[in-house]
Amino acid sequence: MGFICGFSIATGAAARLVSGYDSYGNICGQKNAKVERIPNSGMDHTHRKYVFFLDPCNVDLVKRKIKSIALCVAACPSHELKTIYEVQKFAEKNGSALCLYNLKPSEYSMHSKASVLCPKLPVPESAPIPFFHRCAPVNISCYAKFAEALITFVSDNSVLHRLISGVMTSKEIILGLCLLSLVLSMILMVIIRYISRVLVWILTILIILGSLGGTGVLWWLYAKQRKSPKETIIPEQLQIAEDNLRALLIYAISATVFTVILFLIMLVMRKRVALTIALFHVAGKVFIHLPLLVFQPFWTFLALLLFWIYWIMTLLFLGTLGSAIPKGEFVEFEVSGPLQYMWWYHVVGLIWISEFILACQQMTVAGAVVTYYFTRDKRNLPYTPILGSVNRLIRYHLGTVAKGSFIITLVKIPRMILMYIHNQLRGKENACARCMLKSCICCLWCLEKCLNYLNQNAYTATAINSTNFCTSAKDAFVILVENALRVATINTVGDFMLFLGKILIVCCTALAGIMLLNYQQDYTVWVLPLVIVCLFAFLVAHCFLSIYEMVVDVLFLCFAIDTKYNDGSPGREFYMDKVLMEFVENSRKAMKEAGKGGAADSRELKPMVGGDEEVTTLHEFHFCFLPLSVFTDCTSSGDAYVVCITQDILLFLFVCLPITWIAEFLSQMRPSSVKVS
């Protein structure tokens, strides 16, 4: 990517980008070389430093550029020029000729083709774009058509203008609400530590009541509609009533199956919710000892912003790269040969380095949290664990991060290509091709999410053991499979808690926005400012709470490794926090009580990572999944039940069973259990 940037600058593209050039290939603000067969090329534009378009509002929506002749001028029109006489007067007074070069200012009003050779009237007031020397209209209303093409839900210019005026009038309120969302996100990160236990059980109760209530209402509506006499229904509406009754039955059965599955999952995972609560509590302590973790989203966003600016500048350089090719009486710059594909590599670099920067953040957070977890006396923590983690990342683990981000890039690029093909063929492909494309896109998206999660845990394993990426990924995968149900609990309960936290911040910010914007009477439409504020609030909440989620995931992997290799005996003491220690002690007491009856004294303690319980539960869940799926399909899929049942059987054979076998195989590979007297 450095070579691409340097090559585009060295071949003169930087000068064409910054200074601009006219339609004849002349760079504004300097002397130019002659281009063969182009009469107006090779001109001296030392005193003409700005690019002026004869028709700046003629925008090509397909190629996303201005379809107009470009000239180099000495000054941009500082006021609107309504007639050709005003254009002539402006040229004579300021020495800035706005018509084609072969037409003298004194001939503007007398030439028969002045309407073609001179700018389109009226000439809008323009000002040069900073650093890029292009004359741009001060009033951007002429780009309304282009804006409407981008904002498809706006069909009326007046609506667009009112929305923009609403944003401009309420910019102070928008800024204040954005700061409010930032403060609320930081406060929520502190509060979660103290209310995690109550919050989890409140959510559990609400989910149970909601699923029971929804299922009950559906069955009540079905029974009520079934008992209603058919004689009172108009014959034309009889078929509609029967369809509605059948739809209610399908919804009620589906809701019942969902509620039963939900209860089974909660029944299996009810004891594992305690681990999620403990991890959230410890995560709050991590932020107290490592407060700089809160600012990690800022540094990551700043690094991404700087890289994106560099990437866009290089892309603009590539857009002006190439040799002058005559196109009639004008000139266009085109790249021939292998160099014309450089921008493809530049796009790959955008994905790879963006993922690399995000992976560096994950590795930095993982290193700092690992340092906190495996320090027995938290009062003796290093002075700057985060800077120490950054130092280790730069010295030892850049290759690990680069490999992990490259794997994500290899999955993301095919998905983006398929999405592009799907958009280009929209409305042209048949139903089968559309279904296959969507299926491939969905599978690649799922694979990308799984690899992202595995990579994050691989970085944690690297921070603990200082092993390479592949070894760390293998170790992390073994730990995660051994703790499959705990991982599922943390990722469902924990992520749902954090999602509700994001919704809470958005709702509070939106409520404050409605109250403030309601008293602002200087504009008519304040929907767009409120939408902007809500989107920003969700983005800020996501950035902060994703760090919290990352810390919880790292703590869980540390906890799993700690309980795998330590048992609390002398010489093998745990590193974990007191809250997690209480969880382990409670688990041991439950195991000893379950083992009473003659075998308690010689009972082996199952390691905290995995066990036969997880494998057995996976067996039970998967074999319950198949009959439930078949029953649901038979009752709700209608004529397509054969296809749906076939899909369920294939999913069971090629997804559920292999996962169970892998979990059982890995459980057999664990070290032997630890004897407890």
Secondary structure, DSSP 8 states (H G I E B T S, - for coil): -HHHHHHHHHTTHHHHHHH-B-TTS-BTTSB----TT-TT-S-B-TT--EEEESSTT-EETTTTEE-S-EEEESS--SS-B-SHHHHHHHHHHH----S-TTS-GGGTTT-TTHHHHS--SSB--EEE-TTT-BEEESSGGGGHHHHHHHSTT---HHHHHHHHHHHHHTHHHHHHHHHHHHHHHHHHHHHHHHHHHHHHHHHHHHHHHHHHHHHHHHHHHHHHHHHS-GGGS-HHHHHHHHHHHHHHHHHHHHHHHHHHHHHHHHHHHTTTHHHHHHHHHHHHHHHHH-GGGGGHHHHHHHHHHHHHHHHHHHHHHHHT-SEEEEETTEEEEE--GGGGGHHHHHHHHHHHHHHHHHHHHHHHHHHHHHHHHT-SSGGG--S-HHHHHHHHHHHH-HHHHHHHHHHHHHHHHHHHHHHHHHHHTTTTS-HHHHHHHHHHHHHHHHHHHHHHHHHHHHHHHHHHH---HHHHHHHHHHHHHHTHHHHHHIIIIIHHHHHHHHHHHHHHHHHHHHHHHHT--S-S--HHHHHHHHHHHHHHHHHHHHHHHHHHHHHHHHHHHHHHH--SSTTS---S-HHHHHHHHHHHHHHHHHTTTT-STT-EE--SS--HHHHHHHHHHHHHHHHHHHHHHHHH-GGGHHHHHHHHHHHIIIIIHHHHHHHHHHHHTS---EE--
